[in-house]
């Protein structure tokens, strides 16, 4: 998985956008934005599917890329179009909750997880941007993004500062980075620390090893003799 493609599918008044991110490393990978694309408003979904298929047929991406697609607005039909085109998309539905869930390969991801993923990567200096024609637009979208907290419910929401601002490139980038971090986390082996933390288990090796027991006994006798002296 050298490249991750995040695809945000807009509706009639929203842009559809695509971000290609190169992923380098394993456990704590670094990400580099290599390609940005935004379709004109009201571009048909079949045209978008055709463009994405053509992009993924490029030699640099063939066989080493993953397509992560937002299906929140468009629903399952467009994802099925991408699947029928042989692109094997990872469908993601964005919601306002606080838990990630998976149902038969369909992911439901809180928007806070997507946005916070970018924030963490920027803070850790693991996300870089190539000098592309649309890089300033993406940077501006990141600057326009804000977090709103409802004082009555304490729920957070994420949006641009003004309603006319768009966040399609930000969400495409977030989808790519979130998937990269999820895959990286799966590479970390699970370690069961329960035996090490259980006090009963910590005492067993002392009585189970005769050599250790004899050394402790001798040390105890020598200490007692020193005290008598």
N, C-alpha and C positions, 0 to 999 in steps of 0.2 A: 504494500500500500504506500507507494511513493507520493501519490497525488490524491487529494480529496476535493471533490467538486460540490460546492453548496449551491443549490438552486432554489430561489424564492419565486414562486409563481404568483404574480399579481392578478388582479381582476381588472375591470374596465377602466378604473381611474388610478390604478396602481401599476407601477412598473414591475416587470419580471426581470430578475437579475441573476447573474451567475458569477461565482468566484472560484478560481482554481488556486488551491493552496498546496504547496509542496511540503511534505512532512519529512523531517530528518531526525533520526534518533529513535529510541525504543521506549524506555520508561518515562523520561521527561523530554519528549521531542520538541524541536524547534519548528516553527512554521514560517513560510515565506509566501506572500501573495504574489502569484506569477501571472495571473490573467483576470481581468475584470470585464464584464459585459452587461449592458442593460438594453433590453429591447424597447422599441418605441411603444407608446401606449396603444392598447387595443390590438397588439400583435396576437394572432390566433395561436392557440395551444398546439395544433398540428405543426405550425411553422417553428415554434420553439422546440418541439420534440425533434424535428428534422435537424435544426441547428445543433442541438446538444449531441445528437447521434453523430453528426459530422465531426464535431469537436473531439469526441471520444474515440473516433477512428484514427486520430493523428498518432503517428508512431510513438511519440513521447508518452502518450497516455494509454495506449492499448495494452491491456493486461496488467496494468499497475495503477489503476485508479478506482475510486469508489464514488458513486453519485449519491448524495444525500439530499432529499427533496422535501420541501415544505408542502404538505397537502392540506393545510388548515383551511384555506379559502376555496381552492379548486375542488377538493374532495378526491375520492378514489379514482374517478375516470381518467384524469390526466396521468396519474401514477401508473395506471394500467397501460396507457399509451406508451409511456416510457419503458415499461416492462416488456410490452410486445415488440418494441424496437430493439430488444436485446440489451438494454442498458442496466438491468438489475438494480433499480433504485432502492435506496433505504428510505422508506416513507416516515416522515415526522409530522405529527400534529402538535402545534404549539398551544399551550393552555396557561391559565393564570394560577394554577395550583402550586404545590410544592413537592410533588413526587413524580419520578419517572416511572412509567409503566410500559410493558411490552405485551402485545397481543398478536400472536402469529406473524411476527416480523414487523408489525406496525408499532412505532414508538410514539408515546405521548410524553412531551417534554415541557416542563415549565419554562416560560420565557426568561425567568430570572436565572435559570441554569445556563441558558445560551448567552445572555448578556454578561453574566459574571465570569463566564469562561474567557471571554475576550479581555475583560478587565484584569484577570489574573495573569494571563499570558503577557499583556502589555507591562504589567508591574514586574514580572519576572524577566522581561526582555527576551521572551521566547517567540515574539511575533514581529515580523519585519515586512515591509512593503516595497515591492519593486517600483521603479519610476515608470508608471503606466499613464496613459492619457486620462484614465478615470480615477487614478489614485487620489487626487485632490478632492474629488466628489465623495469618495469613501471616507476620507479623513474628516470632511465636513459633516457627513452623516454621524460619525462617531462623536464629534464635538456637539452636535445638536441633540444627542440622546440624553434623556434624563430619567430619573426615578421619582415616581410620585407615591406617597404613602397616605392612604386614607386614614385620617385620625379616628374615625368611628370603628373601623374594622381592623386597622393595622395591616391591611393588605397592601402589597406594593404593586405598582404597574409601571410599565416601561413604554416610552413613546418619544417621538421627537418633540422639540420645544414648541413648535408651531404645527398646526394641523396640515399646512401645505407642504411641510417638509416630508421627505421620504426616508424610509429605513430599509429599503430592499437590499442594498449592498451590505449593510450591517448584518441583516438576518442571514444572508447567504454566507457571509464570512463566519458568523456564529455557528451555523450548521456544520460547516467544515471543521472548525476548531473543536466543537463539542464532540463530534464523532472521533476525531483524532485522539482527544484525551480519553474518551471512553475505551477505545481500542488499546491505548497505551496502558490504562489501568488494568485491563484484563491480562496483561503480560506479567504483572507483579504476582508472584506465587503467594497463596494463602499460608500464613504461619499460625499454627495453633499454640497460643501461649498459655493455655489453661494449665497444662502440667507444670510449667515453670512458676505459675502464680499460685498454685494450690499449696498451702503450707504443709499439708499432710504428705504430699508427694515430694516436697523439698527435703523432708527429714528421712525418707526411706533410703537414699543412697548411703547415709552414714552407718546404718545398721546392716546394710546389704553387702558392704565391702569389708571383709575381714582385715585387710591391710590397713584401711583407714581407721577401723575400730582399734586396732592394736596401737597405732600411732597416737590416737587420742588418749588411750589408757596410759601409755608411757608418759605422755606430756602431763597428764593429770598427776601421776605419781611423782614425777620430778618437781612439779610445782609445789606439791605438798611437802616434799623434803626440803625445798628451799625455804618454805614458810617455817618449818620446825627449826631450821638452822638459824 
